[in-house]
Amino acid sequence: MLYLDHAATSPVRPEVLEAMRPYLTGVFGNPSSHHTAGEAAARALDDARARVARALGMRTGDVIFTSGGTEANNLAIKGIVLGSGRRHLVTSPIEHESILESAAFLERFHGVTVTHVEVDGTGRVHSDALAAALRDDTALVSIGHANNEIGTVQDATALVRVARDADVPIHLDAVQSAGWLPLGDLGADAISIAGHKLGAPKGTGALAVRGRVPIEPLLHGGGQERGRRSGTENVAGAVALATALELVEAERSSRSAQVEALTRRFVAGVLKAVPQGVLTGDPVDRLPGTASFTFAGTSGEAVLLELERRGVVSSSGSACAAGSDEASHVLLACGIPAEVAQTAVRFTFGRDTLADDAPEHLAALVADAVSAVSRP
């Protein structure tokens, strides 16, 4: 089986398992406990926090460990808006459900006005459109650094500059871009990451928020994480996240270039072999290992089944909209008709280098699968 759904989740790396093992066995103390076992766990937690902060270009105290990207995004959206005293949020229509649903919650229960900045046909948010959406009462801008379905990468530097000029905090959802793109010099006020996209276990993640940004906690209790996220910390998970993030950062330049080259060959092969195939997202500014297509005259789910019969596992889009068979909100926002959007298939490559002939072989398998289900 060839697994091409790394945007949904990636396998845990052996180095990460080894790094977290001691904190699941011998060093198992509660980091809030004031005894030897607890203090040993607290030291490991502090070290993991500092390592994550370095990778994200933040201060150690800015890092809040979470259960993953969804919690990190919820904490960023709800926490920063509610902590600000302002009642206007700016985001885009192509964001991950954890951002869009958090925004909808704030609208329903807290009277927050939400502005969704339109994107172009490639999923890009333009800086002038963002500037026009800001108001005197804007509490936060929240934009995905790279889209999880189509792979489009935003011009984060330009968007951060617009928000900063207006004195508005900006949050970047970097769940997909972490490990592929540099994050340390973006200048965002808040950044979300998830461990299971990087080679750490599911249920690990972090939100880094600069100390000057007020944030209201979602979880109340014993005051852990400097009062911003109560609950006994997952020390092993924090160590795993820090280790995975350091590993992908060390490999980023070489692995990203290798994967990008293979993905480009795959895209070219599919577009040549499948007449109705259309690449979605920005053709240039995209994640190195993401290739998403629509195949008019097919069903995306039927193509997926045919691919799996041929030993290839991929997806029809986000794995986070559980049980949904509706057309992708991302593709609809990019102006793609619903009947075409429902034919989408996404291939997301991992960091392991494939065989040199793999792109062309994969493209041929895709062509076979599409041909098998194409309507006359």
KEKOLGU-147174 format. One record per residue: residue in one letter; residue number from 1; x, y, z of N, C-alpha, C in turn. Coordinates in pm, whole numbers. Layout:
<zafis>
a/NUM/X/Y/Z/X/Y/Z/X/Y/Z $
...
</zafis>
This chain:
<zafis>
m/1/84/-120/0/0/0/0/87/125/0 $
l/2/52/220/-85/120/349/-86/28/452/-22 $
y/3/72/507/87/-10/600/167/17/743/121 $
l/4/-84/807/63/-71/945/15/-177/1034/78 $
d/5/-187/1024/211/-284/1107/285/-216/1166/409 $
h/6/-93/1214/389/-17/1266/502/-73/1397/556 $
a/7/-153/1469/477/-215/1590/529/-320/1556/636 $
a/8/-371/1433/632/-467/1389/734/-393/1346/860 $
t/9/-292/1263/844/-207/1223/956/-84/1152/902 $
s/10/21/1155/981/145/1089/942/184/987/1049 $
p/11/265/888/1016/306/788/1116/399/850/1220 $
v/12/397/793/1339/487/840/1445/629/794/1413 $
r/13/722/885/1422/861/853/1390/925/774/1504 $
p/14/1013/678/1472/1078/599/1576/1154/685/1677 $
e/15/1219/791/1630/1293/879/1721/1200/946/1822 $
v/16/1079/975/1777/980/1039/1866/933/940/1972 $
l/17/907/818/1929/867/715/2026/973/696/2134 $
e/18/1099/692/2094/1207/674/2190/1218/793/2284 $
a/19/1197/913/2232/1208/1033/2315/1098/1040/2419 $
m/20/978/994/2385/866/1006/2479/855/886/2573 $
r/21/920/775/2539/906/653/2618/937/673/2768 $
p/22/1044/743/2806/1073/757/2950/962/826/3028 $
y/23/885/912/2959/782/990/3027/647/918/3029 $
l/24/647/799/2973/532/709/2985/559/598/3085 $
t/25/684/587/3125/724/477/3214/788/531/3342 $
g/26/921/547/3344/990/582/3467/964/723/3517 $
v/27/962/821/3425/943/961/3465/797/997/3441 $
f/28/710/943/3525/565/953/3501/496/1054/3592 $
g/29/572/1128/3671/511/1215/3772/426/1326/3712 $
n/30/338/1380/3797/257/1496/3759/345/1620/3770 $
p/31/361/1698/3662/454/1812/3667/412/1922/3764 $
s/32/290/1915/3817/247/2013/3917/278/1968/4059 $
s/33/323/1845/4075/352/1791/4209/489/1838/4258 $
h/34/496/1873/4385/620/1925/4442/697/1813/4514 $
h/35/740/1717/4433/829/1614/4484/921/1573/4369 $
t/36/1011/1480/4396/1115/1447/4298/1057/1401/4165 $
a/37/957/1314/4171/898/1262/4047/829/1373/3968 $
g/38/757/1459/4038/690/1569/3971/787/1670/3914 $
e/39/892/1699/3987/990/1798/3941/1065/1748/3817 $
a/40/1091/1618/3811/1156/1563/3692/1066/1579/3570 $
a/41/936/1555/3587/842/1574/3477/832/1721/3439 $
a/42/835/1809/3539/826/1953/3512/947/2001/3432 $
r/43/1064/1948/3461/1183/1987/3386/1171/1945/3240 $
a/44/1120/1824/3216/1101/1778/3079/1000/1865/3005 $
l/45/894/1904/3074/792/1989/3014/850/2126/2978 $
d/46/927/2183/3069/989/2313/3043/1084/2306/2924 $
d/47/1161/2197/2918/1254/2181/2807/1179/2169/2674 $
a/48/1072/2091/2672/993/2075/2550/932/2209/2507 $
r/49/887/2286/2603/826/2416/2572/930/2510/2507 $
a/50/1051/2510/2562/1156/2595/2507/1194/2552/2365 $
r/51/1196/2422/2340/1232/2371/2207/1126/2408/2103 $
v/52/998/2395/2140/890/2433/2048/896/2584/2022 $
a/53/920/2662/2126/926/2807/2111/1036/2848/2013 $
r/54/1152/2785/2024/1262/2819/1933/1224/2793/1787 $
a/55/1160/2680/1763/1121/2645/1625/1019/2742/1568 $
l/56/935/2800/1655/828/2889/1610/866/3036/1617 $
g/57/986/3065/1664/1027/3204/1676/953/3278/1786 $
m/58/918/3207/1891/843/3264/2003/927/3254/2131 $
r/59/877/3314/2238/939/3300/2368/885/3174/2436 $
t/60/963/3121/2526/923/2996/2592/786/3007/2657 $
g/61/762/3118/2726/633/3134/2795/515/3154/2705 $
d/62/539/3172/2574/428/3191/2480/359/3060/2443 $
v/63/426/2946/2465/378/2817/2414/278/2754/2511 $
i/64/162/2720/2458/57/2650/2533/40/2513/2467 $
f/65/65/2407/2541/46/2273/2485/-103/2239/2484 $
t/66/-149/2181/2373/-289/2147/2355/-304/2002/2311 $
s/67/-427/1962/2286/-454/1825/2240/-444/1812/2089 $
g/68/-405/1919/2020/-394/1912/1875/-428/2044/1810 $
g/69/-437/2043/1677/-463/2165/1604/-602/2221/1626 $
t/70/-702/2136/1638/-839/2184/1657/-851/2261/1788 $
e/71/-796/2207/1895/-801/2280/2022/-719/2408/2014 $
a/72/-604/2402/1950/-521/2522/1937/-594/2632/1862 $
n/73/-663/2595/1754/-738/2695/1678/-857/2748/1757 $
n/74/-927/2662/1828/-1037/2707/1912/-989/2805/2018 $
l/75/-876/2772/2081/-822/2860/2185/-779/2993/2125 $
a/76/-719/2990/2007/-678/3115/1943/-798/3203/1911 $
i/77/-898/3146/1845/-1014/3225/1801/-1096/3274/1919 $
k/78/-1144/3180/1998/-1231/3217/2110/-1153/3292/2217 $
g/79/-1035/3241/2249/-959/3298/2359/-915/3440/2334 $
i/80/-862/3468/2215/-812/3602/2186/-927/3701/2167 $
v/81/-1031/3660/2096/-1145/3750/2077/-1211/3783/2210 $
l/82/-1239/3682/2291/-1305/3708/2420/-1214/3783/2516 $
g/83/-1085/3764/2503/-992/3834/2590/-968/3978/2550 $
s/84/-1009/4015/2429/-979/4149/2377/-1081/4255/2416 $
g/85/-1205/4211/2438/-1311/4308/2462/-1369/4364/2334 $
r/86/-1314/4327/2219/-1365/4371/2090/-1455/4263/2031 $
r/87/-1534/4300/1933/-1634/4206/1884/-1637/4197/1731 $
h/88/-1519/4194/1671/-1512/4174/1526/-1395/4083/1495 $
l/89/-1423/3980/1414/-1323/3880/1376/-1314/3875/1225 $
v/90/-1191/3866/1173/-1170/3855/1029/-1101/3722/1000 $
t/91/-1159/3647/907/-1100/3521/863/-1132/3504/715 $
s/92/-1117/3383/662/-1150/3360/521/-1244/3240/510 $
p/93/-1311/3225/396/-1407/3115/381/-1342/2979/355 $
i/94/-1210/2972/340/-1146/2843/308/-1076/2782/429 $
e/95/-1103/2835/546/-1030/2788/664/-1076/2650/710 $
h/96/-994/2589/794/-1027/2461/856/-1154/2476/940 $
e/97/-1229/2368/951/-1355/2374/1024/-1338/2422/1168 $
s/98/-1225/2394/1229/-1206/2437/1368/-1203/2588/1380 $
i/99/-1164/2658/1274/-1168/2804/1274/-1308/2854/1238 $
l/100/-1365/2799/1133/-1497/2845/1090/-1604/2819/1195 $
e/101/-1599/2703/1260/-1699/2673/1362/-1677/2754/1490 $
s/102/-1552/2784/1522/-1525/2872/1637/-1579/3012/1610 $
a/103/-1560/3059/1487/-1614/3190/1449/-1767/3190/1458 $
a/104/-1830/3083/1409/-1976/3074/1414/-2026/3071/1558 $
f/105/-1953/3003/1646/-1989/3001/1788/-1987/3142/1847 $
l/106/-1883/3217/1815/-1873/3353/1868/-1986/3441/1815 $
e/107/-2027/3418/1691/-2141/3491/1636/-2269/3459/1711 $
r/108/-2293/3330/1733/-2420/3287/1794/-2432/3328/1940 $
f/109/-2325/3312/2015/-2337/3324/2161/-2271/3449/2220 $
h/110/-2192/3520/2142/-2123/3637/2198/-2139/3763/2114 $
g/111/-2226/3758/2015/-2253/3879/1937/-2136/3930/1856 $
v/112/-2043/3843/1823/-1927/3882/1745/-1964/3887/1597 $
t/113/-1922/3992/1529/-1940/4003/1384/-1819/3940/1316 $
v/114/-1845/3852/1220/-1737/3783/1150/-1736/3826/1004 $
t/115/-1621/3870/957/-1601/3903/815/-1515/3797/751 $
h/116/-1567/3737/643/-1491/3637/568/-1435/3705/444 $
v/117/-1304/3727/442/-1240/3791/327/-1242/3696/208 $
e/118/-1289/3742/96/-1296/3657/-22/-1156/3615/-69 $
v/119/-1149/3498/-129/-1024/3449/-188/-1039/3447/-339 $
d/120/-925/3442/-409/-932/3431/-554/-948/3285/-595 $
g/121/-942/3257/-723/-967/3122/-772/-864/3020/-730 $
t/122/-749/3066/-680/-645/2974/-633/-645/2961/-481 $
g/123/-737/3032/-414/-742/3026/-268/-653/3126/-199 $
r/124/-608/3229/-269/-521/3330/-209/-604/3440/-145 $
v/125/-561/3483/-25/-616/3602/42/-522/3717/7 $
h/126/-574/3820/-55/-490/3932/-95/-484/4038/15 $
s/127/-369/4098/29/-346/4189/141/-437/4311/135 $
d/128/-469/4360/14/-558/4477/6/-700/4441/50 $
a/129/-743/4318/20/-875/4274/65/-878/4261/217 $
l/130/-770/4211/275/-763/4202/420/-766/4340/482 $
a/131/-690/4433/428/-688/4569/483/-826/4631/480 $
a/132/-902/4606/373/-1035/4664/360/-1134/4605/460 $
a/133/-1106/4484/508/-1197/4416/600/-1178/4458/746 $
l/134/-1065/4521/778/-1036/4556/917/-1116/4677/962 $
r/135/-1153/4676/1092/-1230/4785/1150/-1165/4828/1280 $
d/136/-1216/4936/1337/-1163/4984/1464/-1184/4884/1577 $
d/137/-1289/4801/1563/-1319/4706/1671/-1275/4563/1636 $
t/138/-1185/4547/1537/-1139/4413/1501/-1050/4358/1611 $
a/139/-1087/4240/1661/-1012/4177/1770/-901/4087/1719 $
l/140/-921/4026/1601/-827/3925/1554/-845/3900/1406 $
v/141/-733/3872/1340/-733/3815/1205/-683/3671/1218 $
s/142/-754/3576/1158/-712/3435/1162/-713/3379/1020 $
i/143/-594/3340/973/-578/3290/837/-492/3165/840 $
g/144/-526/3066/760/-444/2947/748/-320/2977/666 $
h/145/-205/2943/719/-80/2967/646/-79/2889/515 $
a/146/-123/2764/518/-135/2682/397/-263/2601/409 $
n/147/-337/2593/299/-466/2526/304/-452/2375/305 $
n/148/-533/2309/387/-520/2165/404/-578/2085/289 $
e/149/-659/2145/204/-718/2072/92/-646/2096/-40 $
i/150/-619/2222/-71/-562/2254/-202/-414/2291/-193 $
g/151/-362/2310/-73/-219/2332/-56/-171/2473/-80 $
t/152/-260/2566/-115/-219/2704/-141/-154/2766/-18 $
v/153/-39/2830/-39/33/2897/69/7/3047/58 $
q/154/-35/3107/169/-62/3249/171/68/3330/181 $
d/155/63/3454/137/174/3547/157/165/3598/300 $
a/156/212/3515/393/194/3545/535/262/3675/574 $
t/157/378/3701/517/451/3823/552/368/3947/520 $
a/158/304/3948/404/220/4062/366/97/4074/455 $
l/159/36/3962/487/-84/3965/571/-50/4008/712 $
v/160/61/3961/765/104/4003/900/130/4153/901 $
r/161/191/4205/794/221/4348/788/92/4431/790 $
v/162/-9/4388/717/-136/4459/715/-199/4462/855 $
a/163/-201/4347/920/-260/4340/1054/-181/4425/1152 $
r/164/-49/4417/1144/35/4494/1237/17/4645/1217 $
d/165/6/4688/1091/-14/4831/1064/-145/4881/1124 $
a/166/-243/4790/1134/-373/4827/1192/-380/4797/1341 $
d/167/-269/4750/1398/-263/4717/1541/-366/4610/1578 $
v/168/-377/4509/1491/-469/4398/1514/-387/4270/1523 $
p/169/-405/4188/1627/-332/4060/1634/-370/3968/1518 $
i/170/-274/3890/1471/-301/3795/1364/-257/3654/1405 $
h/171/-346/3559/1383/-322/3418/1412/-306/3343/1280 $
l/172/-201/3262/1271/-178/3177/1155/-197/3031/1195 $
d/173/-286/2963/1126/-302/2819/1143/-193/2753/1059 $
a/174/-88/2705/1127/27/2646/1059/29/2494/1072 $
v/175/-88/2435/1094/-95/2290/1111/-40/2218/988 $
q/176/-72/2268/868/-24/2202/747/116/2248/706 $
s/177/151/2370/735/279/2423/687/397/2390/776 $
a/178/373/2361/903/484/2329/994/562/2209/941 $
g/179/693/2224/937/779/2119/885/807/2129/737 $
w/180/721/2202/665/741/2223/522/793/2363/493 $
l/181/747/2461/569/781/2601/546/840/2662/672 $
p/182/927/2763/658/982/2828/778/875/2909/849 $
l/183/870/2895/981/769/2965/1061/830/3070/1153 $
g/184/958/3057/1182/1018/3138/1286/1027/3286/1260 $
d/185/1019/3328/1132/1035/3470/1102/910/3534/1044 $
l/186/794/3470/1063/671/3523/1006/619/3644/1082 $
g/187/646/3650/1212/602/3765/1292/458/3761/1337 $
a/188/390/3645/1322/250/3634/1365/240/3645/1517 $
d/189/124/3685/1565/101/3697/1709/61/3564/1771 $
a/190/9/3473/1691/-30/3341/1740/-13/3239/1627 $
i/191/34/3119/1661/58/3013/1563/9/2881/1621 $
s/192/-68/2806/1542/-116/2673/1581/-39/2565/1507 $
i/193/-6/2456/1578/53/2339/1514/-9/2213/1573 $
a/194/4/2102/1499/-49/1973/1545/59/1867/1528 $
g/195/80/1785/1630/187/1686/1629/170/1577/1526 $
h/196/47/1534/1500/30/1416/1415/51/1445/1267 $
k/197/75/1571/1231/116/1603/1094/269/1599/1082 $
l/198/339/1589/1194/484/1604/1196/559/1476/1230 $
g/199/487/1372/1272/552/1249/1317/543/1228/1466 $
a/200/459/1305/1535/427/1284/1676/289/1218/1685 $
p/201/250/1168/1802/120/1101/1812/3/1198/1797 $
k/202/-111/1143/1760/-235/1220/1762/-263/1264/1907 $
g/203/-328/1376/1921/-358/1425/2055/-250/1516/2111 $
t/204/-157/1561/2026/-52/1654/2068/-56/1777/1978 $
g/205/-27/1891/2036/-27/2013/1957/10/2131/2045 $
a/206/9/2248/1986/44/2367/2063/-13/2491/1996 $
l/207/-41/2590/2079/-71/2725/2034/33/2816/2098 $
a/208/105/2890/2016/200/2988/2068/137/3126/2053 $
v/209/125/3198/2163/63/3331/2165/159/3428/2232 $
r/210/190/3536/2164/282/3633/2222/224/3692/2351 $
g/211/311/3716/2445/268/3756/2578/186/3882/2584 $
r/212/202/3970/2484/127/4096/2486/-19/4079/2447 $
v/213/-55/3959/2397/-192/3936/2349/-275/3872/2461 $
p/214/-378/3941/2513/-464/3880/2617/-539/3760/2559 $
i/215/-556/3657/2641/-627/3538/2595/-710/3480/2709 $
e/216/-834/3452/2679/-925/3393/2777/-919/3241/2765 $
p/217/-896/3168/2873/-886/3022/2862/-1020/2958/2829 $
l/218/-1013/2844/2762/-1132/2763/2737/-1152/2661/2847 $
l/219/-1042/2613/2904/-1047/2513/3010/-1006/2576/3142 $
h/220/-1093/2565/3242/-1066/2623/3373/-1044/2513/3475 $
g/221/-958/2542/3569/-929/2442/3672/-810/2482/3755 $
g/222/-705/2401/3748/-590/2420/3835/-490/2525/3792 $
g/223/-512/2588/3679/-427/2698/3637/-299/2658/3568 $
q/224/-292/2537/3514/-173/2497/3441/-155/2582/3315 $
e/225/-39/2571/3253/-5/2648/3133/-23/2799/3159 $
r/226/27/2842/3272/20/2985/3312/-124/3035/3313 $
g/227/-217/2947/3352/-357/2984/3364/-432/2986/3233 $
r/228/-369/2946/3124/-434/2957/2993/-494/2826/2944 $
r/229/-459/2716/3010/-517/2586/2972/-502/2491/3089 $
s/230/-604/2485/3174/-595/2401/3292/-606/2254/3256 $
g/231/-549/2171/3343/-548/2027/3322/-407/1974/3332 $
t/232/-394/1854/3384/-262/1793/3397/-197/1782/3260 $
e/233/-76/1833/3247/-10/1838/3117/32/1698/3070 $
n/234/27/1680/2939/71/1558/2874/221/1570/2848 $
v/235/302/1532/2946/446/1553/2936/504/1473/2821 $
a/236/468/1347/2810/519/1264/2700/479/1322/2566 $
g/237/358/1371/2556/312/1432/2432/388/1559/2399 $
a/238/418/1640/2500/495/1762/2478/636/1730/2430 $
v/239/698/1630/2491/832/1587/2448/826/1534/2305 $
a/240/722/1458/2274/707/1404/2139/692/1517/2037 $
l/241/610/1616/2068/589/1728/1977/719/1804/1953 $
a/242/791/1834/2060/917/1907/2048/1018/1829/1964 $
t/243/1026/1699/1987/1121/1615/1913/1086/1609/1765 $
a/244/957/1587/1736/914/1581/1596/937/1713/1525 $
l/245/908/1823/1593/925/1954/1531/1072/1982/1501 $
e/246/1159/1947/1593/1302/1965/1569/1352/1880/1453 $
l/247/1303/1757/1444/1345/1668/1337/1305/1722/1200 $
v/248/1178/1763/1187/1133/1812/1056/1199/1945/1022 $
e/249/1228/2026/1123/1297/2153/1095/1439/2128/1044 $
a/250/1506/2031/1103/1643/2000/1061/1647/1947/918 $
e/251/1540/1879/877/1535/1818/744/1465/1904/640 $
r/252/1407/2013/685/1310/2084/602/1362/2125/464 $
s/253/1476/2188/459/1524/2240/331/1544/2130/228 $
s/254/1613/2023/267/1642/1917/170/1517/1835/136 $
r/255/1441/1798/239/1323/1713/214/1217/1788/136 $
s/256/1195/1916/167/1092/1992/96/1125/2000/-52 $
a/257/1251/2024/-84/1291/2034/-225/1272/1902/-297 $
q/258/1308/1791/-231/1294/1660/-294/1147/1626/-319 $
v/259/1065/1648/-218/923/1615/-230/855/1706/-332 $
e/260/893/1832/-333/835/1925/-430/865/1882/-573 $
a/261/987/1840/-598/1024/1796/-733/945/1673/-775 $
l/262/929/1577/-684/852/1456/-716/704/1490/-739 $
t/263/652/1580/-657/511/1617/-670/486/1688/-802 $
r/264/577/1774/-844/560/1842/-972/556/1742/-1087 $
r/265/642/1641/-1082/640/1539/-1186/508/1462/-1185 $
f/266/459/1433/-1066/331/1363/-1053/218/1448/-1111 $
v/267/215/1577/-1077/111/1666/-1128/116/1671/-1281 $
a/268/236/1688/-1335/250/1693/-1481/202/1564/-1545 $
g/269/233/1450/-1482/190/1321/-1536/40/1304/-1535 $
v/270/-25/1347/-1427/-171/1336/-1418/-237/1426/-1522 $
l/271/-192/1551/-1531/-255/1644/-1625/-235/1599/-1770 $
k/272/-127/1531/-1797/-104/1479/-1932/-190/1357/-1962 $
a/273/-207/1271/-1860/-276/1143/-1881/-427/1150/-1864 $
v/274/-475/1251/-1792/-619/1262/-1763/-671/1391/-1825 $
p/275/-740/1384/-1937/-784/1506/-2008/-869/1600/-1922 $
q/276/-957/1543/-1839/-1046/1628/-1759/-987/1668/-1625 $
g/277/-864/1628/-1600/-801/1661/-1472/-763/1808/-1463 $
v/278/-795/1871/-1351/-761/2012/-1326/-697/2022/-1188 $
l/279/-579/2080/-1182/-512/2103/-1053/-581/2217/-981 $
t/280/-614/2199/-854/-675/2306/-776/-569/2372/-689 $
g/281/-598/2496/-650/-504/2571/-568/-404/2647/-654 $
d/282/-314/2718/-587/-214/2797/-658/-113/2704/-724 $
p/283/-85/2722/-852/8/2630/-921/153/2646/-877 $
v/284/187/2757/-814/325/2782/-773/340/2788/-622 $
d/285/264/2876/-559/275/2895/-414/188/2792/-344 $
r/286/244/2670/-329/170/2560/-271/263/2476/-186 $
l/287/205/2397/-98/286/2307/-16/361/2208/-105 $
p/288/483/2173/-68/565/2087/-155/502/1953/-188 $
g/289/428/1894/-95/378/1758/-116/230/1746/-137 $
t/290/163/1854/-177/17/1849/-194/-21/1865/-341 $
a/291/-106/1775/-389/-160/1782/-525/-306/1744/-518 $
s/292/-393/1838/-549/-537/1815/-545/-595/1843/-682 $
f/293/-679/1752/-729/-736/1763/-863/-888/1751/-857 $
t/294/-953/1806/-957/-1091/1768/-985/-1090/1690/-1116 $
f/295/-1180/1590/-1124/-1191/1506/-1242/-1337/1508/-1288 $
a/296/-1372/1607/-1368/-1511/1623/-1413/-1560/1495/-1479 $
g/297/-1687/1463/-1454/-1746/1343/-1510/-1723/1218/-1429 $
t/298/-1671/1236/-1306/-1650/1122/-1217/-1712/1153/-1082 $
s/299/-1696/1062/-990/-1723/1084/-848/-1590/1070/-775 $
g/300/-1557/1169/-694/-1431/1163/-620/-1420/1037/-536 $
e/301/-1529/998/-472/-1527/879/-387/-1505/753/-471 $
a/302/-1562/750/-590/-1542/633/-677/-1396/623/-723 $
v/303/-1335/738/-752/-1194/737/-789/-1109/686/-674 $
l/304/-1141/729/-552/-1067/684/-435/-1074/532/-419 $
l/305/-1192/476/-440/-1208/331/-428/-1125/258/-535 $
e/306/-1125/312/-656/-1046/249/-762/-896/260/-732 $
l/307/-855/372/-678/-714/387/-641/-675/289/-531 $
e/308/-763/271/-433/-729/178/-324/-719/35/-376 $
r/309/-800/1/-474/-788/-132/-535/-652/-149/-603 $
r/310/-593/-38/-640/-461/-40/-704/-348/-15/-604 $
g/311/-383/-14/-476/-281/-1/-373/-242/139/-335 $
v/312/-325/239/-372/-295/379/-341/-404/434/-250 $
v/313/-363/489/-135/-457/549/-40/-443/700/-47 $
s/314/-553/767/-78/-554/914/-82/-685/960/-20 $
s/315/-730/1082/-50/-853/1131/13/-925/1225/-82 $
s/316/-1047/1260/-44/-1126/1354/-124/-1117/1495/-70 $
g/317/-1035/1517/32/-1023/1650/90/-990/1639/237 $
s/318/-1045/1729/317/-1016/1730/459/-1071/1606/528 $
a/319/-991/1550/620/-1037/1436/698/-1110/1481/824 $
c/320/-1129/1612/839/-1182/1665/965/-1331/1693/962 $
a/321/-1392/1685/843/-1536/1705/834/-1602/1568/835 $
a/322/-1611/1511/953/-1652/1372/968/-1791/1348/910 $
g/323/-1801/1247/822/-1930/1204/769/-1990/1295/665 $
s/324/-1919/1400/623/-1975/1494/528/-1959/1443/385 $
d/325/-2068/1450/306/-2058/1415/164/-2088/1536/78 $
e/326/-2085/1655/137/-2111/1778/64/-1985/1821/-10 $
a/327/-2004/1906/-109/-1890/1960/-183/-1803/2042/-88 $
s/328/-1673/2038/-113/-1578/2109/-28/-1607/2259/-23 $
h/329/-1615/2314/98/-1635/2459/112/-1515/2536/58 $
v/330/-1398/2474/60/-1278/2539/7/-1291/2557/-144 $
l/331/-1327/2450/-214/-1340/2458/-359/-1454/2549/-402 $
l/332/-1563/2546/-327/-1675/2635/-358/-1633/2781/-344 $
a/333/-1556/2812/-240/-1510/2949/-219/-1414/2994/-329 $
c/334/-1347/2897/-392/-1256/2928/-504/-1331/2941/-636 $
g/335/-1465/2927/-632/-1545/2946/-751/-1567/2821/-833 $
i/336/-1534/2705/-779/-1554/2580/-851/-1698/2531/-830 $
p/337/-1771/2500/-936/-1910/2455/-921/-1920/2331/-833 $
a/338/-2031/2318/-763/-2049/2210/-667/-2034/2073/-733 $
e/339/-2090/2056/-853/-2084/1924/-918/-1942/1887/-956 $
v/340/-1858/1986/-982/-1717/1959/-1011/-1638/1940/-882 $
a/341/-1671/2020/-781/-1602/2010/-652/-1617/1871/-591 $
q/342/-1729/1806/-618/-1751/1673/-562/-1668/1565/-631 $
t/343/-1592/1602/-732/-1504/1505/-799/-1360/1517/-749 $
a/344/-1338/1598/-647/-1201/1627/-603/-1134/1505/-539 $
v/345/-1005/1492/-566/-920/1392/-503/-789/1460/-463 $
r/346/-746/1436/-340/-625/1499/-288/-518/1394/-260 $
f/347/-397/1423/-305/-280/1338/-279/-181/1421/-198 $
t/348/-142/1371/-82/-45/1444/0/68/1350/39 $
f/349/187/1388/-2/306/1306/14/372/1333/148 $
g/350/439/1230/201/516/1245/323/657/1291/293 $
r/351/740/1292/396/877/1342/381/975/1235/332 $
d/352/933/1109/332/1021/1003/284/1031/1011/132 $
t/353/1152/1001/82/1174/1011/-61/1121/887/-133 $
l/354/1041/909/-237/988/799/-316/1091/753/-418 $
a/355/1069/636/-477/1154/589/-585/1146/687/-702 $
d/356/1253/693/-779/1261/794/-884/1152/780/-988 $
d/357/1105/657/-1014/1001/638/-1115/861/643/-1058 $
a/358/848/671/-929/717/667/-863/619/771/-918 $
p/359/659/897/-944/560/995/-991/487/952/-1118 $
e/360/561/904/-1215/500/863/-1341/414/738/-1323 $
h/361/460/646/-1240/382/525/-1213/251/562/-1143 $
l/362/258/652/-1046/138/696/-976/41/765/-1070 $
a/363/94/850/-1158/8/920/-1253/-66/821/-1342 $
a/364/1/714/-1382/-64/612/-1464/-175/541/-1388 $
l/365/-153/516/-1258/-257/454/-1176/-377/546/-1161 $
v/366/-351/675/-1145/-461/771/-1135/-541/772/-1266 $
a/367/-471/773/-1376/-539/772/-1506/-628/648/-1521 $
d/368/-577/533/-1480/-656/409/-1486/-781/420/-1398 $
a/369/-762/473/-1276/-875/482/-1183/-982/577/-1235 $
v/370/-939/691/-1287/-1035/787/-1340/-1109/730/-1460 $
s/371/-1034/662/-1549/-1095/603/-1666/-1200/498/-1630 $
a/372/-1176/425/-1520/-1266/318/-1480/-1401/369/-1433 $
v/373/-1406/495/-1386/-1532/545/-1330/-1587/664/-1407 $
s/374/-1520/705/-1515/-1567/822/-1592/-1699/794/-1659 $
r/375/-1786/890/-1653/-1916/880/-1719/-1899/915/-1867 $
p/376/-1963/840/-1956/-1950/867/-2098/-2014/1001/-2137 $
</zafis>
